[in-house]
Structures are given as structure tokens and as C-alpha cells.
Amino acid sequence: KELIGSVAVKLKARRVAGGPTPLMWALIAVILALAVVIVVFLANSALFNEPTAAELARDEVLAALADKPGDPGLLMMLAEIEYNLGRTNEAFDYAAQAAANAGETLTIHQRYAILLMQEERLDEAKTELEAELALDERASESFFMLGQVERELGNIDASLAAFESALSIDPFNGDFRVLYADALALAGRTMEAVAAYESALQVLPDDERAIQGLTALGITYEPTETVNPHGDE
């Protein structure tokens, strides 16, 4: 009995030490192959190839362009869709066509500038914004964007002038006030920057950008009761 028990233990140890058998490896390989086939099948099925909302919108705009070829609004819309789809080259091709066809159509150059700014093509963005402002000298958003572009290009005086133009058109815009304050701080005009940050906080209470700007200038922000910039109605 002792001999039989010893042999059984040795056989058990041999089975454990031996690991998977060739048959087990074959089964594993079959399972993996089936998994690959299933993944490939699903990836190519209609379920996984349904067009996205952006792709459907792209098809609709292309169809509209077939009826109105060269339309700057449709071309710019297509450029924005292509950019969101990650088709950058196509996006800028359509955007350039839109700008070339813009004529006196408003916002085309501004929208082109937005795409250019996202790619840090700042000189080109500046050109498009100036083209927009030549069409509409009251385009506050274009002045605001131009202020950012000029700041990034290192033209701080031009940046301040653009922000001031934006604020002269839309004086209660908190974002305009914050970035104007940033530019003033960058120019070393500390007291004016503090006043601009505080002005921004009147319309954007607890705005972190303005608070951080004040902190960087050594000013501790103390929240006050929000004032209605438009006065009592």
C-alpha cells in the first residue's frame, strides 16, 4: 500500500509539473483564432459602421454644395466638419476656398481664423481677422481674437489696442476684461491690470483666471457683493 501510494504521488507531481498538454495548446489556439474572427466580423458589420452625426452632416453639406457650388457658408461649414473629423488637410482646403469666395459675407474669415489659431498658424489667423474687421468694424469677437493673436506674436501694444476695441463695443463682456487684464499685466501696467481684473470679477464673480491674475500681482481677492453692470431695471 505504501508503494502504491508513493507511485500515485509521483504520478500526480509529474502531471502538475508537465503543464498544458499539446491538446490543450491546440484548444487555446482555436479559441484565440475564433476570437479574432469574431472581432473582425463585428468590426465590419453594419452595427459598427454606422455613420456618425458628423459624417451624416458632411454628406448633407456636400449635397447642398452640389446645388450651390462655391457657396462660402457651406464651404466653411464643411471645413469645420472635416476638422472635427480629423481631416485637417481637407478642412483647410475648404476653409481657404470659403475665404476666397467670401466677398462681403460676414464671419467667414473669423471662422477660418479660429481653425488657424487651433493649429497655431498665427500670422495667417491675423490676416483673416483683419479681413473680417475690414468687412465689419463692430465685430467685437474678431477684435478679441486679434488681441490674443497679437499677444502670442509678441505684439503687446497691438494686443492691448485690439482688446480695447473689443471692450469699446462690448464693455460688459467678462472674458474680454480678463484677457485685457492679462495683457496689461504682461505689459507691466500693474495698477491698470489690477483694476481690469477687479472689473472682470464684477461680471464674472469668482472667476479663477481673474483671481489667479490678482494673486500673481500680489493682490488678495476678497469677494464682494456682485454688482449688476447694467444697473437697476
Salt bridges, closest charged atoms under 4 A:
ASP59 OD1 - ARG58 NH1 4.00
ASP71 OD2 - LYS68 NZ 3.63
GLU80 OE2 - ARG111 NE 2.80
GLU82 OE2 - ARG58 NE 2.85
GLU82 OE1 - ARG87 NE 2.54
GLU90 OE2 - ARG87 NH2 3.81
GLU124 OE1 - ARG121 NH2 2.80
GLU128 OE1 - HIS109 ND1 2.64
GLU150 OE2 - LYS126 NZ 3.35
GLU152 OE2 - ARG151 NH2 3.33
ASP175 OD1 - ARG209 NH2 2.67
GLU192 OE1 - ARG189 NH2 2.74
ASP207 OD2 - ARG209 NH2 3.00
